[in-house]
């Protein structure tokens, strides 16, 4: 499959979702799926370890049809037991939920790999300022998604919580239970992913504010023209584009 097949066929630029998706029986980058298993990792750095009474890993205790016996749940921050260091790792407790997700993997990878990279989708909420920032693409880790009843309310795909899901969990969904971003929106998703993972170590004039008082230097002037363009900014002030080259990237000058 060629690289050009990473997105669906051309659609109306004003259309958010593809009403007549190319190859609807296949999954593409930009596909939105519902009720996909998503593992919620502990947010307080506390893993709950699972141990059988014999001390064996859970999978060993359940081999050959055994019931496994009593399982203990131990706080990893308070227990003196060490995590298993084997290739298969340890067994822990986590919250598993089913929720809508956005496929981030390239279409060719979706077709040929066993695991698909997905981002969970969450409701946008009612905060007007947060909604405005989402719709303008100003939250770098949140890709805005328009509502598509009855499957999806207005929300966002959270790039901070990307995880891999085996394709066997996805094949069980009915074709009517998933839908796809329009071509123009898939291109926007690709740009968004590139920006999130490939952004330079600099402040962006269109989305960032000065984190503190100081002198900031234009990245483009330095790398492209071998010169220094500096601006003095206050904490919380807008950067603006460079007056010399129109660049948008800024770095804080060291002392």
C-alpha positions as CSV (number, residue, x, y, z in Angstrom):
1,X,0.0,0.0,0.0
2,X,1.4,3.4,-0.9
3,X,1.9,6.3,1.5
4,X,-0.9,8.2,-0.4
5,X,-3.4,5.7,1.0
6,X,-2.9,6.9,4.6
7,X,-6.1,8.9,4.4
8,X,-9.6,8.4,2.8
9,X,-10.6,9.8,-0.5
10,X,-11.2,13.5,-1.1
11,X,-14.3,15.0,0.5
12,X,-15.9,18.4,1.0
13,X,-13.5,20.6,3.0
14,X,-16.4,21.8,5.1
15,X,-17.3,18.3,6.1
16,X,-16.0,17.1,9.5
17,X,-16.8,13.4,9.1
18,X,-16.7,11.3,5.9
19,X,-20.3,10.6,5.0
20,X,-19.3,8.0,2.3
21,X,-16.0,6.5,3.5
22,X,-13.7,4.8,1.2
23,X,-13.5,1.0,1.9
24,X,-15.9,1.2,4.9
25,X,-15.0,-2.4,5.8
26,X,-11.4,-1.3,6.6
27,X,-10.0,0.9,9.3
28,X,-8.1,4.1,8.5
29,X,-6.1,6.6,10.4
30,X,-8.7,9.1,11.7
31,X,-11.3,6.4,12.3
32,X,-13.4,6.9,15.5
33,X,-14.4,3.7,17.2
34,X,-16.8,3.2,20.1
35,X,-16.6,0.9,23.1
36,X,-12.9,0.0,22.8
37,X,-11.2,-1.3,25.9
38,X,-9.0,1.4,27.5
39,X,-6.8,0.9,30.5
40,X,-6.7,3.8,33.0
41,X,-3.3,3.9,34.7
42,X,-3.1,5.0,38.3
43,X,-2.6,8.8,38.6
44,X,-1.0,8.7,42.0
45,X,2.0,6.5,41.1
46,X,0.5,3.6,43.1
47,X,0.3,0.3,41.4
48,X,-1.7,-2.4,43.1
49,X,0.2,-5.7,42.7
50,X,-1.6,-9.0,42.5
51,X,-0.1,-12.0,44.3
52,X,-1.4,-15.5,44.9
53,X,-1.1,-17.1,48.3
54,X,1.8,-19.2,47.0
55,X,3.5,-16.2,45.7
56,X,3.2,-17.3,42.0
57,X,2.3,-14.9,39.2
58,X,-1.4,-15.0,38.5
59,X,-1.0,-16.6,35.0
60,X,1.0,-19.5,36.5
61,X,-1.6,-20.1,39.2
62,X,-4.3,-20.3,36.5
63,X,-2.6,-22.7,34.2
64,X,-4.1,-26.1,33.3
65,X,-7.6,-25.0,34.4
66,X,-6.7,-24.3,38.0
67,X,-8.9,-21.8,39.9
68,X,-5.9,-19.9,41.3
69,X,-7.0,-19.7,44.9
70,X,-7.0,-16.5,46.9
71,X,-5.3,-13.4,45.4
72,X,-3.8,-10.7,47.5
73,X,-3.8,-7.1,46.5
74,X,-0.7,-5.2,47.6
75,X,0.1,-1.5,47.5
76,X,3.4,-1.1,45.5
77,X,4.4,1.9,47.6
78,X,3.9,0.1,50.9
79,X,4.8,-3.5,50.2
80,X,8.4,-4.8,50.5
81,X,7.8,-7.3,47.7
82,X,9.7,-6.6,44.6
83,X,8.1,-6.4,41.2
84,X,8.7,-9.5,39.0
85,X,11.5,-8.6,36.6
86,X,10.8,-11.3,34.0
87,X,10.1,-10.6,30.4
88,X,6.4,-10.8,30.9
89,X,6.4,-8.3,33.8
90,X,4.0,-8.2,36.7
91,X,0.3,-8.5,37.2
92,X,-1.4,-5.4,38.6
93,X,-4.9,-3.9,39.1
94,X,-6.0,-1.1,36.8
95,X,-9.3,0.4,35.7
96,X,-10.6,-0.9,32.4
97,X,-13.3,1.1,30.7
98,X,-14.9,1.0,27.2
99,X,-15.0,4.4,25.5
100,X,-14.7,6.0,22.1
101,X,-11.2,6.3,20.7
102,X,-9.4,7.9,17.7
103,X,-7.0,5.8,15.6
104,X,-3.7,7.5,15.2
105,X,-1.7,4.8,13.4
106,X,-0.9,5.2,9.8
107,X,-3.5,3.4,7.6
108,X,-0.8,1.0,6.3
109,X,0.1,0.1,9.8
110,X,-3.5,-0.4,10.8
111,X,-3.8,-2.9,7.9
112,X,-0.6,-4.9,8.6
113,X,0.2,-4.6,12.3
114,X,-1.4,-6.5,15.2
115,X,-1.6,-3.4,17.5
116,X,-3.2,0.0,16.7
117,X,-2.2,3.2,18.4
118,X,-5.3,5.0,19.7
119,X,-6.1,8.1,21.8
120,X,-9.1,8.0,24.1
121,X,-11.9,10.5,23.5
122,X,-13.4,12.6,26.4
123,X,-16.3,15.0,26.5
124,X,-15.3,18.7,26.0
125,X,-17.4,19.9,29.0
126,X,-19.2,23.2,29.3
127,X,-16.3,25.6,30.1
128,X,-16.6,28.2,27.4
129,X,-12.9,29.2,27.5
130,X,-11.8,25.6,27.4
131,X,-14.2,25.0,24.4
132,X,-12.8,28.0,22.6
133,X,-9.2,26.8,23.1
134,X,-10.1,23.3,21.9
135,X,-11.8,24.5,18.7
136,X,-8.9,26.8,17.9
137,X,-6.3,24.0,18.4
138,X,-4.6,25.9,21.2
139,X,-4.3,22.9,23.5
140,X,-1.4,21.0,22.0
141,X,-2.3,17.6,23.5
142,X,-6.1,17.7,22.8
143,X,-7.4,17.2,19.2
144,X,-10.9,18.7,19.0
145,X,-13.8,16.5,17.7
146,X,-17.2,17.8,16.6
147,X,-20.3,16.1,18.0
148,X,-21.7,13.2,15.9
149,X,-24.9,12.0,17.6
150,X,-25.7,9.4,18.7
151,X,-22.2,8.1,19.0
152,X,-20.2,11.1,20.1
153,X,-20.8,14.4,21.9
154,X,-18.4,17.3,21.3
155,X,-15.1,16.3,22.7
156,X,-11.4,15.7,22.2
157,X,-8.8,12.9,21.7
158,X,-6.3,13.1,24.5
159,X,-2.8,12.6,23.0
160,X,-1.3,12.3,26.5
161,X,-3.0,9.0,27.1
162,X,-2.1,7.2,23.8
163,X,-1.9,3.4,24.1
164,X,-1.8,0.3,21.9
165,X,-4.9,-1.8,21.5
166,X,-4.9,-5.3,19.8
167,X,-6.9,-5.5,16.6
168,X,-8.9,-8.4,18.0
169,X,-10.8,-6.0,20.2
170,X,-11.8,-3.8,17.3
171,X,-12.9,-6.5,14.8
172,X,-15.9,-7.3,17.0
173,X,-17.4,-3.9,16.4
174,X,-20.1,-3.6,13.8
175,X,-19.4,-1.4,10.8
176,X,-22.3,0.9,11.9
177,X,-20.5,1.6,15.2
178,X,-17.5,3.5,13.8
179,X,-17.0,6.5,11.6
180,X,-14.2,8.4,10.0
181,X,-12.8,11.9,9.8
182,X,-13.1,13.6,6.5
183,X,-10.0,13.9,4.4
184,X,-9.2,17.5,5.4
185,X,-9.7,16.7,9.1
186,X,-7.4,13.6,8.8
187,X,-4.7,15.9,7.3
188,X,-5.3,18.2,10.3
189,X,-4.9,15.2,12.6
190,X,-1.6,14.4,11.0
191,X,-0.4,17.9,11.4
192,X,-1.5,17.9,15.1
193,X,0.4,14.6,15.8
194,X,3.5,16.0,14.1
195,X,3.2,19.2,16.2
196,X,2.8,17.2,19.4
197,X,5.7,14.8,19.0
198,X,8.0,16.9,16.7
199,X,7.6,20.4,18.1
200,X,10.9,22.1,18.7
201,X,12.1,23.0,22.1
202,X,10.8,26.6,21.9
203,X,7.8,28.7,22.7
204,X,5.2,29.1,20.0
205,X,4.0,32.6,19.2
206,X,0.5,31.5,18.3
207,X,-0.2,29.2,21.3
208,X,2.2,30.1,24.2
209,X,2.7,33.0,26.6
210,X,6.0,34.1,28.1
211,X,6.5,31.9,31.2
212,X,8.4,34.6,33.1
213,X,10.1,38.0,32.7
214,X,13.1,37.8,30.4
215,X,14.8,38.2,27.0
216,X,13.6,35.8,24.3
217,X,15.4,35.0,21.1
218,X,14.0,34.1,17.7
219,X,14.8,30.5,16.6
220,X,14.4,31.1,12.9
221,X,16.7,34.1,12.8
222,X,19.5,32.1,14.5
223,X,19.2,28.9,12.4
224,X,18.2,30.4,9.0
225,X,20.0,33.7,9.0
226,X,22.8,33.3,11.6
227,X,21.7,36.4,13.5
228,X,20.2,37.3,16.8
229,X,16.8,38.9,17.2
230,X,15.8,39.5,20.8
231,X,12.6,40.8,22.5
232,X,12.1,41.6,26.2
233,X,8.8,40.2,27.6
234,X,6.9,40.2,30.9
235,X,5.4,37.1,32.5
236,X,2.2,36.1,30.6
237,X,2.8,38.4,27.7
238,X,2.2,37.3,24.1
239,X,5.3,36.5,22.0
240,X,4.1,37.7,18.6
241,X,5.8,36.8,15.4
242,X,9.4,37.9,14.9
243,X,9.6,41.5,13.4
244,X,12.7,40.5,11.4
245,X,11.7,37.3,9.8
246,X,8.1,36.5,10.8
247,X,9.2,33.5,12.8
248,X,7.0,32.1,15.5
249,X,9.5,30.1,17.7
250,X,11.2,31.7,20.7
251,X,13.7,30.5,23.3
252,X,14.6,32.1,26.6
253,X,18.0,33.7,26.7
254,X,20.3,32.2,29.3
255,X,21.9,34.3,32.0
